[in-house]
Amino acid sequence: MPKIFKTQSGAVAIHKKHDAARAQQEETQEKKHSRTPELPRGMKDILPHEAPLWDILYARVAGTARSYGFEKIETPVVEESALFARSIGKDTDIVEKEMYAIAETEGVKLVLRPENTASIVRAYINHGMLNLPQPVKLWYWGQMFRHERPQSGRYRQFHQFGFEVLGDESPIVDAELILIAYNMYRDIGIDASIQINSIGCGQCRPLYHQALVAYYRTVRHEMCENCRKRLSKNSLRALDCKEPQCQPLKKDAPHCVDYLCEPCKEHFMSVLEYLDELDLPYFLNHALVRGLDYYNRTVFELYASGEEEGSQTALGGGGRYDGLVEILGGRPTPACGFAQGCERAVAKMKDNEMFKSHARTVDIFVAQLGNQAKSKALKLFEEVRATGITVAHNLGKNGLRPQLEIANKLGARYSLVIGQKEVQDETVIIRDMESGAQEVIGFNKTVRDLKKKLGLS
Ligand code: HAM
């Protein structure tokens, strides 16, 4: 029953009280029924159990880059839209349909980068790297954004690492980059297969374009609408099309290698000879043209061995882009590079026995029973932690069983258990989490014994 005030302002006070109560009620209802916002479609959380594999991949990529003499570069995820329209090409899926436009400031359209090669070339020109001793060898790691139809291994935000060599036209650069890409996979236990092709240059490609258009005109009625539309402007895109109806048409299409000019032919033969010399297994894929317009001459992709050719899940890809620096306003500079998808690499690492032990997040778990044991456990935890050994506890839990369950989930190799008896005896129980075997040791000797068990002393 609301209290009635005699004053005039009293009525207002009662109203205010009612309004506040209603607002609070509505807020509680809203909280009850409102759903938790979901992860946006095509995005991925990297959860703690996967994070160690990401760290390993990053460390291997960084180590490989260092050993081959590449320097790290980081560019922003936001770039001018024109950068990609001019480099990847206006008639490509990426530029036509997949870029995330984020803003227009001072008449400049900004997008989230769908790839990084164009940004590297922009940075190379912007920062006068043309004047450094050539070649300039750069590597990167970062998020890319493409508004694609999500499916297994295909995300709208994904990570790539890439290696780019600017300022060297020799075919041995192409071969070395393919070697690096291949070795990267071998080092993480993936047997990769290399697919390679040459798509010629500005001199010889027009001839090939004519032959390709002539061929596709004969099967025009069987092509998807998009390919039909693009045919006369950019016939190579038909070879790159992922629509099921366009797949059988590729089989009878003319091969670019049959139309190469002498310098392009010589370049390609040299690349293949180097690959032979390096004993790298490769497969000539005449339909491989890559989905970005900046390429010329050598193009390549890597797949996990046994995975279907032309599937949507290339582990990585790259090629030459000798015209791109000039297209973006620099002086003519040959260049070549590749990028690999990190999500796809980590997915392969997960299946690999070699990395199973890295899925463990801690080596040691400290468990306790009783209040006195809690403070001893915290002391022990700090001592172990200070040595650099990975260690966890859950001092809020009381029973031993729930604590050992946590230890198991974390993949701990040993648990250290302290109960009332151990507090009195100044001892600790070491439990091998795999065999269940237990032994009792003196509290002060715990760290030394652990180091021995973990092979650290
Ligand atoms: P790309 O073939 O578009 O090339 O991408 C390279 C790799 O990134 C792919 O092989 C794949 O592993 C990964 N990737 C691409 N899109 C997605 C996606 N939606 N979800 C998950 N992974 C994806 C380039 O980006 C060129 N910039 C490569 C390059 C460097 N060429 C010369 N230098």
Boltz pocket constraint, residues with backbone or C-beta under 6 A from the ligand:
constraints:
  - pocket:
      binder: B
      contacts: [[A, 114], [A, 115], [A, 116], [A, 117], [A, 146], [A, 148], [A, 153], [A, 154], [A, 155], [A, 156], [A, 157], [A, 158], [A, 159], [A, 160], [A, 162], [A, 163], [A, 164], [A, 302], [A, 313], [A, 314], [A, 315], [A, 316], [A, 317], [A, 318], [A, 319], [A, 321], [A, 336], [A, 337], [A, 338], [A, 339], [A, 340], [A, 341], [A, 342], [A, 343], [A, 344]]
      max_distance: 6.0
